[in-house]
Amino acid sequence: MRTPILLFLLAIVCFIDTEAQNHPKPVEGDYVVKNFKFSEGETLPELNLHYTTIGKPIKDVSGRVVNAVLITHGTTGNGKGFLSERFAGNLFGPGQLLDATKYYIILPDGIGHGKSSRPSDGLHMKFPKYTYDDMVRAQYLLLTEHLGVNHLRLAMGTSMGGMHTWVWGYMYPDFMDALMPLASMPIEIAGRNRMIRKMIIDAIETDPEWKGGEYANQPLGLTNAVHALIFMVSSPLQWQKAAPTREAAELFLKDKVDSYVAGLDANDMIYQFDASRFYDPSPYLAKIKAPLFAINSADDQVNPPELRIMEEEIKKVKKGRYILLPITDETSGHGTHSNPKVWGKYLEELLKISAK
């Protein structure tokens, strides 16, 4: 079994003693959707959706689930990444903001990620070309048809999961009480962002060792793709502090490349980064009904604040608010999204204003 790594998010995935986390034990499961039709017309006879849950659902007298929280992960990650001490240890414990004795936490593995159906299961490049819309529709089916969740108290996500949160907001506007996309923007993936994604894809597909996806061993192009990924999500301040000399910097880089490559598959990575190709919530933002807090950090090179995009797009969301976290010793670039100590006070505020 490959060790899952939350690469794009720069969050370390830990296999942890859940009892030591002081929250209910996580439960893993799978749901198989028969004949799932993708947005570009392809169909998969059996689409497996893996997930992790913590806590129990609570319903009101009308049968409406009132305590479900959906948290969606970033590119190349999986739901179990949120069980780290950094994330779960500051959110899911007794008395914390998403106390899992009170909330029903749902952590799905997106299509093409974790233990959900993905190209590396055997179809390789014949796997259907999925999009973010497909991933969100699959999450909706998991919640409604399998877990019996007919309403969300909160939908939130990090990076790709943040983008999924925007899609949830306009695709199912009556399904949730609140939305909190972290480290994302509600516009088409273009400019530098798309260029680096294309570099990642091209680094693999132009490598002869890739063999059209039919390689026996991971191609060298995967390592080259990781180089682009590392540049994309780097944190200049924190990485300068972590590697203040030439020797330290080169060792830091080697350790990151080695650990990243060990947890990735080349075909999966192509699909994961290309899944954003049609993402563009901008024309639909006025459909979002629930209060929404969009949180980015000023040192996030994936969503740089100098673009001045969020300030305009958030105006389209009726109950939207944009929060830009300043660079501090606590922020860590794109990976700030996985540090509730930095943005927790805004989640607390969002839960209060969206309470019903």
N, C-alpha and C positions, 0 to 999 in steps of 0.2 A: 504494500500500500504506500502511496506517495504521501509524504508529510505535507499537509496543506499549509500554504503561506499566503498571508494577505499582502501581496506584493505591492500592488498599485497604491494601497493605502498607507504603506510603511508602518503597519501595525503588526507586532509580533504575535503570531498565533501560538498559544500555549495549551498543551494538554494538562489540565489542572485538576486538583482535588476539589470537586465542586462543593463538598461539605465545608472545606476550608473557606470557601467564598461566602458562606453564611447566607445562602439563598437556596430555595428548593432545587433539587437535583434536576439538571436538564434531561429532557427526554427526546431521543431522536426517532424519526419515522420517515416513511416513504409513501408517496401517493402516485399511482400510475394513471395518467390521463390517456384514454384510448383515442386514437386517430386525431391527435392534435394538429390542427391546420395552422400553418404559419402565415404571416401576413403577405408573403410573396408567393403563396399558393402551394408550397410543399406540405406534405403531411407525414407525420411520424406515427406509425401504428401504436407505439407505446412510448409515452414521454414520462420518464420517472422524475419526480420532484422530491428531493430530500429536504428535510427541515429539522430544526431543533426548537423545542418549546420549553419554557420555564413557567411554572405556576398553573393556575386553573382558570377557565373562563367563568365569568359571572354574568347572569342574565337578569334583566328587570322583569316586572310582572307581565310585560307584553312579549317576552321571549327574545328581547334585543340584547346582544352581548354589549356590556358597558365598560369592560376593562381590558380589551385586546390592544396590544401595541405591536405593530409590524416594524421591524428594523431590517433594512436591506443593505447588503454589503457592496464593496467596490469591485472594480475590474480585477480578475484573477483570484478574488477572495472566496469566502464561504461564510455561512451563518455562524459557525463555531468560532470564527475570529472574534466575535463580540463577547466571548466568554473569558477574555483576558482580564487579568487583574486591573489593568489600566482602564478598561471600559466597564465590564460587569462589576468590578470591585468598587466602582464609584457610582453605580446606578441601581443595581438590582438587589442590594442588601436591605435588611430591615431599616425602615425609616428613611431610606434614600428615595430619590425622585421617582424611580420606576421600581419600587419595592415589589419583588416578585411574589410576595405573599398576598399582594393586593392586585397586581396587574398580571395579565396573561401575555407573556412575551413570546413572540413568534419570529424566528430567525431562519428564513428559507435560504437554500442554496439556489441561486439563479440558474436558469437554463445554461448549459455549457460550463458550469462551475461546480466545484466541490463534488458531492456524490449524486448530483442530478445528472440527467442524460447529457452527454457531451461527445464531441467528435472522437476523442481518444478511447471511447468505449468499444470502437470497432468500425464505425462508418467512415472515420477519418474525414476527408474533404467531401464525402457524399452526404454528410450530415446536413440537415436543412439549415439554410442561412437565416438565422434568427435576428430579431431586432429588439430594441428596448420595449416596444409595444407588445411583442410576443412574450417577453419576460414578465411584464406586468400582468398581462392577461392570464398567464400561467399561475402567478401568485394569487390572483383573484379566485381562480378555480380551486387552488389548494385551500384557501381560507373558507370559501363558501360551500364547496362540495365535499370536502374531506374533514376539515377541522370544525365545521359548523359555526364559523364566525360570520355573522351578518352585519357587523358594524365594527369600526375601529375607533378606539379612544384617541389613538395617535398613530400616524404613519411618519416614519423618519428614516433617513438613510445617509450613508457616507459616500462621497464621490459618485461612482456609477449609481449607487443606491440613492444618493441625493437626487440624481437625475430621474431615477424611477419614482421618487416622491413627487416631483413635479407632474409626471405622467399620471400617477395615481390621482392627483388633485383634479385634473381636468377630465380624465377618463371615467372616474367614479366619484363625482363631486359630492354626492350625498352619503358617501360610505364612511366618512371619518369626521371626528370633531376637530382635529388639529393636524397640521403638517409641519415638519421641520427638515428641510433639505440642507445637508451640510456639505461644504466644499463642492459646489456645483454652480452652473448657470443655466437659465431656462432658454437657451438659444441653440441654433444649429452648431454642431461641432465643426469649426472652421479655423482659419488662421493657423497660428503656431500649434494649437492643440491637435488639429487634424493632421498637420504635417508630421508631428512626432508619431502619431498613431500609424500613419502611412509608412514612416521609417521603420517602425517595429514590424509591420506586416511584410514590407519589402525585404528587410534583413533576413527573414526566414524564407520567403518564397523565391528569392534570387540565389539562394544557396543550393548548389547541385546536390548536396547531401539530403536536401529535403525530399527530393524524388516525388514531387507532386503530392506529398502527404503520406507516401508509403515507405517511410524510413523504418529501419530496424532499431536504430539508436538515435537519440536526439541529435539533430544536426547542429553544426557550429553556428549556423544562423540564429539559433535560439540565444546563444550567448551575446551575439551582436545586438539582438533585439533587446536584451536585458540592459545593455549599455545605454540605449536610447531611453528606456524606461527609468533607469536610475537618474539620468539627467533631467527627465521630465518632472520627477517628484522630489527632487533634491531640496534641501533646506540650507541655504548658504550660512546662516548664522549658527545653527546647531551643528552643522557638519564641520565648520571651521573650529568650533569649540571641541568637537570630538576628535578632530584630526589636525592639530596645529603644526605638525611638521610634515615634511615630504614622506618620510618613512611611515608615519602614522596614517597619512592620507592613502598611500598605496595599499597598506594592509587593510584599512577600512573598506576601500573599494573591492579588494579581492574577497574579503569576507562576505560583502553584500552580493557580489556576482555569484559566488559559489552557492550561497544559501538560496538565492532566487532561482538559479538554474535548476537546482536539485528538486524544486517543487513545481516545475512548470512542464507543460507539454507543448510542442511547437504548433500543432494543429489547433489545439484548444486556444492558444494565445492569439492566433490569427482571428479566429471567430470572436473571441472576447473583445478585441480592440476594434473589430469592424462592426460589431453589433450597434455601435452608436451612429452609424452612417446616416440614418434617416431621423435621428432625434432632433426635434425642434418644437418645444412647447410654446414658443412665443406667440403664435397666432391664437392659442387657446387659453391663455392665462385668465381671461375674463370669466371663464367658466368655473374657475376655482371658487368655492363657497366658504370653505373652512378657514379659520385664522391660520396664517402661514408665516413662520419666521425663517428666513433664508440667512444662513450663517456661513460666512467665509472668513479667512484670515488674510491679513495684508501680505504675508510672506508666502502665500500659495502661488507657485509658479504655473500651476495648471489653470487657475482662475485668477489671473493677476488683476488687482483693483484698478490699475491705470487704464484699463480698457473702458472703464466708466459705463459698463453695460448694465449691471444690476440696478443701478440707480434709476434707470429709465424703465427697465422691464418690470420692476416691482410695482410700479404705478398701475399696471394693468390688473393686479391682484387686489380685489376689493378689500380684503382684510389682511393684506400683506405688509411685511416689515423686513427691511434689509439690515443686517447687523454685520459690520466689518470689524473683526477683531484686530487690534493693533499688534505689531510685532513686539513680543516680550520674551523673556527667558523661558516662559511657559509654552509659547507657540513653537511649532515644529514644521512649518510649511504646510504642504497639503495634508500631512498626517495629523494636523491639529484636530481634524474632525473626529479622531478617536480618543480625545482627551476631554472627558466631561468636566474635569476640574476647571477648564478654561471657559466653556460655554454653558455649564450647568445652570447658572442663574437665569439664563434666557429660556431654557427648557422649563424651569420652574414657573416663570412668568407666563409662558405659553399655556401650560396646563391650567393655570389659574384663570386666565381670560377665556379659555375655551370650555370651562366646566359648565355642565348643564344640570 
